[in-house]
Amino acid sequence: MDTLFLDANELFSAAYRKNAGVRRLWNLPGVRLTTSAYASEEARRNLKEPEQRADLEELSGSLDVSSAIAELEESPIFEAVNLPDKDRPILLAAINARVTHLVTGDFAHFGPYYGQKIEGVLILPPARYLRGFVR
């Protein structure tokens, strides 16, 4: 079974538009979705409309929210992985939650790592995961 960690931009996109393609992730059989409080709060902060925030709450009801603590100061991983400080908790939470995939549309920061496994976590954009999903 795949376990997907959803970045804030995926949560934002899913709540922003009811017909967003990323919402297909919520309907995949045999796939568990997870995120972190950090990612969820970032998505919530960026949604301006009350209906979108309510939709985020509804979508979040089917997510596991990882309580894994991301210790930025102690992680040597960032000697090899170059991410801005705001994205480091996302990668660390995904690793600590022991997911199979980090799904993020953040091409600017995670794009160089698309298709790579970091500490056992495969980083992919949502469309690429969905294209490869065969059950």
C-alpha positions in Angstrom: 0.0 0.0 0.0 1.3 3.5 -0.9 1.2 6.1 1.8 1.3 9.6 0.4 2.4 12.7 2.3 0.6 15.7 0.8 2.4 19.0 0.8 0.6 22.3 1.6 0.2 23.2 -2.1 -1.7 19.9 -2.7 -4.0 20.6 0.2 -4.5 24.2 -1.0 -5.2 23.2 -4.6 -7.7 20.5 -3.5 -9.6 23.0 -1.4 -9.3 25.9 -3.7 -11.3 24.3 -6.6 -13.7 21.5 -6.2 -12.8 20.1 -9.6 -9.0 20.2 -9.1 -7.3 17.2 -10.5 -5.4 16.6 -7.3 -8.7 15.6 -5.6 -8.4 12.3 -7.5 -5.8 11.3 -4.8 -8.6 11.1 -2.2 -10.4 8.5 -4.3 -7.6 6.1 -5.0 -8.1 2.6 -3.6 -5.4 1.2 -1.3 -3.7 4.5 -0.8 -3.4 6.2 2.5 -3.1 10.0 2.6 -1.2 11.9 5.3 0.1 15.4 5.9 1.5 17.4 8.8 -0.1 20.1 11.0 2.6 22.4 9.5 1.4 21.7 5.9 -2.3 21.9 6.8 -1.8 25.2 8.6 0.1 26.7 5.6 -2.7 25.7 3.2 -5.4 27.1 5.6 -3.5 30.4 5.9 -3.4 30.8 2.1 -7.1 30.0 1.5 -9.0 33.3 1.6 -12.7 32.2 1.2 -14.6 30.6 4.1 -16.0 28.0 1.8 -12.5 26.9 0.8 -11.4 26.7 4.4 -14.4 24.6 5.2 -13.6 22.4 2.2 -10.0 22.0 3.5 -11.4 20.9 6.9 -13.7 18.3 5.2 -10.8 17.0 3.0 -8.5 16.9 6.0 -11.0 14.6 7.9 -9.8 11.7 5.7 -6.1 12.4 6.2 -3.8 11.0 8.8 -2.0 14.0 10.4 1.5 13.1 11.2 2.7 14.1 14.6 6.3 13.4 13.7 8.5 16.1 15.0 10.9 17.6 12.5 14.2 18.5 14.1 15.7 21.0 11.6 18.8 21.8 13.5 19.8 18.1 14.0 19.3 16.8 10.5 22.4 16.2 8.4 20.2 15.5 5.4 20.3 19.1 4.4 24.0 18.8 3.6 22.9 17.0 0.5 19.4 18.3 -0.1 19.1 22.0 -0.8 15.7 23.3 0.4 14.6 26.6 1.8 13.9 26.6 5.5 10.1 26.7 5.0 10.2 23.4 3.0 12.5 21.5 5.3 9.8 20.6 7.8 7.7 19.1 4.9 10.5 16.7 3.9 11.4 15.8 7.4 7.8 15.2 8.4 7.4 12.9 5.3 10.6 11.0 6.3 9.6 10.7 9.9 6.1 9.5 9.1 7.7 6.7 7.0 5.5 7.4 3.9 6.3 5.9 0.5 5.8 9.2 -1.4 6.0 12.9 -0.9 3.5 14.4 -3.3 4.2 18.1 -4.0 3.6 20.5 -6.9 6.3 22.8 -5.6 8.4 22.6 -8.7 10.7 25.5 -7.7 12.0 23.8 -4.6 11.2 20.1 -4.8 11.5 19.8 -8.6 15.2 19.0 -8.6 14.3 15.9 -6.5 11.3 14.7 -8.5 11.8 11.0 -9.2 14.4 10.6 -6.4 14.1 8.8 -3.2 15.4 10.6 -0.1 15.6 8.5 3.0 13.1 6.0 1.4 10.6 8.7 0.3 10.0 9.1 -3.4 9.3 12.7 -4.3 6.8 13.2 -7.2 4.4 15.8 -8.5 0.8 14.8 -8.2 0.2 14.3 -12.0 3.2 11.9 -12.2 1.9 9.9 -9.3 -1.6 9.7 -10.7 -0.2 8.7 -14.2 1.7 5.8 -12.6 -1.1 4.6 -10.4 -2.2 1.3 -11.6 -4.3 -1.1 -9.4 
